[in-house]
Amino acid sequence: MLKFDSQTLELINVSYRGTDITRRRMENMAALVPKPGERLLDLGCGQGLMTEELARAVGPTGEVIGVDPSPDMRAEAETRCAAQPNIRILDGNAGELPVEDGSFDGAVSLQVFEYVSDIASALADLQRKLRPGGRLVIGDMQWDTLSWASDDPDRMQRMRLAWERHVAEPNVPALLPSALETAGFHLVEMRPLPFTAVDLRPDGLPFMMLHLMRGYAIQNELLPAEEVEAWFEEQQERSREGRFFFSLTHFIAVAIRR
Ligand SMILES: C[S@@+](CC[C@H](N)C(=O)[O-])C[C@H]1O[C@@H](n2cnc3c(N)ncnc32)[C@H](O)[C@@H]1O
């Protein structure tokens, strides 16, 4: 799986402040409907961007707990959130959260469940940690919706398959309706959030993916480096020539704890 270390952080830091990923974060945050005074959980908080934004939304009478297993991500989140006393950043994993049962009004987990190997036990744990009626928002890509134009479709397919190995589960949204019901949630909505790009903007989602996919395939020796570099060059050339096309759909599941 992809390592969330300082090298990955360096790669994602620009795009995580760019329009695509900011829109993704804002849509997930809006789906959670944070209210003043609430206690919220940000599972897989990463570098703490949404954690910080949620803490501003609940205000000084509320509290936000960010949980993440990566020391590099937590260090970045701690630095970002240091000035806000209503945030705590904890070490922990989905499925074994280091927080009290029934103690949260809401929880969000953005672009995390695809890295979770046991989705059923992660949801069961979230069900325990939320109060009855508590809200849960889970946002993930449905990777089989990826459409990415190439003059060499077979090579593109090999790159896609190599990239799918960076996650434990590439199509989380499709699994969520039944998994949420089984875990004791009522699914309210499955909201699509499509990303479409016709060029490689340096702050955009395809630009970030192009670099992450190249690094992942080469470092893990999933494909010959020359093939990966040829794919990387082709996409940059298509963007320069006005022939770039990329489309991928993220889904936001909104559920209530029964
Ligand atoms: C793509 S980042 C998303 C970060 C943040 N939620 C955001 O959207 O800005 C995925 C995060 O999930 C964390 N993660 C991976 N496996 C996890 C697990 N089993 N439990 C909790 N978090 C996990 C990683 O350390 C990483 O910080």
The ligand as an SDF file (V2000), in Angstrom:
LIG
                    3D

 27 29  0  0  0  0  0  0  0  0999 V2000
   -5.2640   10.1840    1.4370 C   0  0  0  0  0  0  0  0  0  0  0  0
   -4.8770   10.5540    3.1210 S   0  0  0  0  0  0  0  0  0  0  0  0
   -6.3220   11.5090    3.5760 C   0  0  0  0  0  0  0  0  0  0  0  0
   -6.0520   12.4520    4.7260 C   0  0  0  0  0  0  0  0  0  0  0  0
   -7.2280   13.3300    5.1400 C   0  0  0  0  0  0  0  0  0  0  0  0
   -8.3760   12.5470    5.5560 N   0  0  0  0  0  0  0  0  0  0  0  0
   -7.6020   14.2770    4.0350 C   0  0  0  0  0  0  0  0  0  0  0  0
   -8.4870   13.9760    3.2400 O   0  0  0  0  0  0  0  0  0  0  0  0
   -6.9720   15.3480    3.9480 O   0  0  0  0  0  0  0  0  0  0  0  0
   -5.1730    8.9950    3.9180 C   0  0  0  0  0  0  0  0  0  0  0  0
   -4.8590    8.9970    5.3980 C   0  0  0  0  0  0  0  0  0  0  0  0
   -5.3900    7.7910    5.9650 O   0  0  0  0  0  0  0  0  0  0  0  0
   -4.4910    7.3400    6.9320 C   0  0  0  0  0  0  0  0  0  0  0  0
   -4.7410    5.9000    7.1370 N   0  0  0  0  0  0  0  0  0  0  0  0
   -4.2860    4.8600    6.3870 C   0  0  0  0  0  0  0  0  0  0  0  0
   -4.7060    3.6920    6.9140 N   0  0  0  0  0  0  0  0  0  0  0  0
   -5.4570    3.9960    8.0040 C   0  0  0  0  0  0  0  0  0  0  0  0
   -6.1530    3.2190    8.9800 C   0  0  0  0  0  0  0  0  0  0  0  0
   -6.1640    1.8730    8.9230 N   0  0  0  0  0  0  0  0  0  0  0  0
   -6.7940    3.8590    9.9810 N   0  0  0  0  0  0  0  0  0  0  0  0
   -6.7820    5.2040   10.0320 C   0  0  0  0  0  0  0  0  0  0  0  0
   -6.1530    6.0000    9.1410 N   0  0  0  0  0  0  0  0  0  0  0  0
   -5.4900    5.4030    8.1450 C   0  0  0  0  0  0  0  0  0  0  0  0
   -3.1260    7.6580    6.3600 C   0  0  0  0  0  0  0  0  0  0  0  0
   -2.0980    7.6610    7.3380 O   0  0  0  0  0  0  0  0  0  0  0  0
   -3.3790    9.0170    5.7240 C   0  0  0  0  0  0  0  0  0  0  0  0
   -3.0860   10.0660    6.5980 O   0  0  0  0  0  0  0  0  0  0  0  0
  1  2  1  0
  2  3  1  0
  2 10  1  0
  3  4  1  0
  4  5  1  0
  5  6  1  0
  5  7  1  0
  7  8  2  0
  7  9  1  0
 10 11  1  0
 11 12  1  0
 11 26  1  0
 12 13  1  0
 13 14  1  0
 13 24  1  0
 14 15  1  0
 14 23  1  0
 15 16  2  0
 16 17  1  0
 17 18  1  0
 17 23  2  0
 18 19  1  0
 18 20  2  0
 20 21  1  0
 21 22  2  0
 22 23  1  0
 24 25  1  0
 24 26  1  0
 26 27  1  0
M  CHG  2   2   1   9  -1
M  END
$$$$
